[in-house]
Amino acid sequence: MPAMNMIQALNSAMDILLTQNPDVVMFGEDSGYFGGVFNATDKLQAKHGAHRVFDTPINEAAIAAMAIGMAAKGLKPVAEIQFSDYIFPAFDQIVSEMSRIRYRSAGQFTSGCVLRSPWGGGIRGGQTHSMSPEAFFTHIPGVKVAIPSNPYDAKGMLIAAAEGNDPVIFFEPKRIYNGPFDGVPDAPLKSWAKHPKGEVPEGHYRVELGKAEVTREGSACTVVTYGTLVHVAEHAAEKSGIDAEIIDLKSLSPYDIDTIAASVNKTGRAIVAHEAPRTSGFGAELAAQIQEDCFYALEAPVLRLTGWDTPYPHAHEWAYFPIQSRFIRAMEAVTKAV
């Protein structure tokens, strides 16, 4: 199997989708001729034509509306919102139309489309290029939310999302687009390319949405997280020597409570972690569900490890980001609690 980083894996997924299904179309700001700001759609227009991979105006509401209309007429749009921070002008289309069209039409229409978007912090992008807005979208019935943490899952999950009949918000952790990092605050951005790439099949395959994965087995505590923080948590467990079990959630809506509950019932202690601000973050949903399902197994309160309730800072990014040292402190606290 070839080695790919996440960008290459996503590009491969989209190439396969365009090749195998003439109804697939892709579009977004600079995602046609230029190939996207992170090169995720690089060379796809040249290969498949400007009628299938094309640029749009700087209008996120229009991008979402086009995707909804195309899907309702039988096409399979995979649209790009250039940064997840820019998705809010499309929020009304997503909430009022994309999520409800099947329900409102009694199944006569569906909106089986994908909205891809670079997501999260760790690239010194400041407050307008580093947001993690996933919690907003998990609150919308009828929309799936997915966040891969590695190239293999990124390709398989994107193919599964595009071939389904449900609308999917597909957030892509841009901090690990070019490879994982070790969670050290001063890790230089250029070190991405030096890290091993993941093995990714060249052909078509799917990774089912709604299934979590235990990426590291352990018995001392359970860490439930997704995206970039899967790698930070794994490195923190190795460095600390704490026998933590790490769960990569992958899909936030729906999410796999069975895998989470099985782990927490075994370890008796849980940490939920995300980059987004703490208040009303997705970790609150996870903590509440763990408490409901695992109450009698818990030996300590569920601990949340998150970003802070402030705009994402530029100058103090590593004071905001849940870095390795914060994970280690959280693991120590939850395992020592009685």
Steps between C-alpha positions, in 0.01 A plus 500: 500500500627850426576745780284812500444799721145616563496748211610231257248253641214748464609584147506129417149457643362784291676375187341158549155650560523711185626206296242247613188716508419755227249665737774614740591869481742702712520872556603774741708814533828440313436126493487477120793631296714582804433166671400643838702696753640174640517322161234245593340529154830543315490393132143370524363769269766428239416128511120510525408831340386844613136393476553255787767673713457874507544823693221693670458860612596586857154416626464211745121524509495455124741206518272319745189592303652368178590174672146460635337571163736272310445216747123541482523455121710184528858626476762416765668828597815513713539869579778676686473779756851647492537513882255377762506853643320611182214254519263721698356695204377157383351412838140582410518291183640207698249527785186599312544317170777241485405323821122507449431448132438125533269550798314794345449321170398169659797335330438640151832687512828440678812709539774239479787747478829558679634832628876463550688755704850540651448509875675567829812675624868439526617689191530849652192609310357721775136553579371495140673182379508269804144440619351165593125557447395134497265526800265734311440238235460200729191676636327486160285189444547363150866598452798272557831639630830321440863585592778258397836483677714318244537456122344151483183611676488832313478325164261225605273731697477756219406230250238363741362850561476582129336170411234527771160667483547727801657846518842486665710778649852367448757687707867441416764574770740728316770467771554142381426543128865423425565246775460461878701695753617417850298753698800709606406871499802616304486226236587688179237496231751384239560183701166363374655362184765312698251280676402159361201497271223248545451201275195560284357267233503650152153375413147539627410414861270635769537570870157493659379820663375459855770256614774600744837325531718413799840619376685414822387241752540565871349448842571814707256742332313562177571804280229580245605748234523560124705668230843638590462424870503125438872533428562734792322259738698202374833679542396621847416146609834370374701781660319484836503122530130510592316200356232708328258360245452741209180509295490678165137601466521566121127571472333749733149469364417222532759400757588154624395489865533120508879513448532784750289327766685170463829679563381713793332202664841330484721790620254679732646842411444727201638813336324666205715739298456749216656821370179703509401720797385315810150641555242308296778322311447149368682365805200599712278267296753219532542554875123496555453181298790327676347592835163359394638175359794433734399657831552189712840428343643850545760537772557872435309786338525525122766760422481744207821618330427778254586836355409808701189716481673770298552572130783286368820701563784554257779605735421242769386204294678237709348638819159436343561171317465177707866405471681192626578640847132582560405145404756360741367714785144392419598132493679534832205680657234255388703189591585631849144612578316284755 
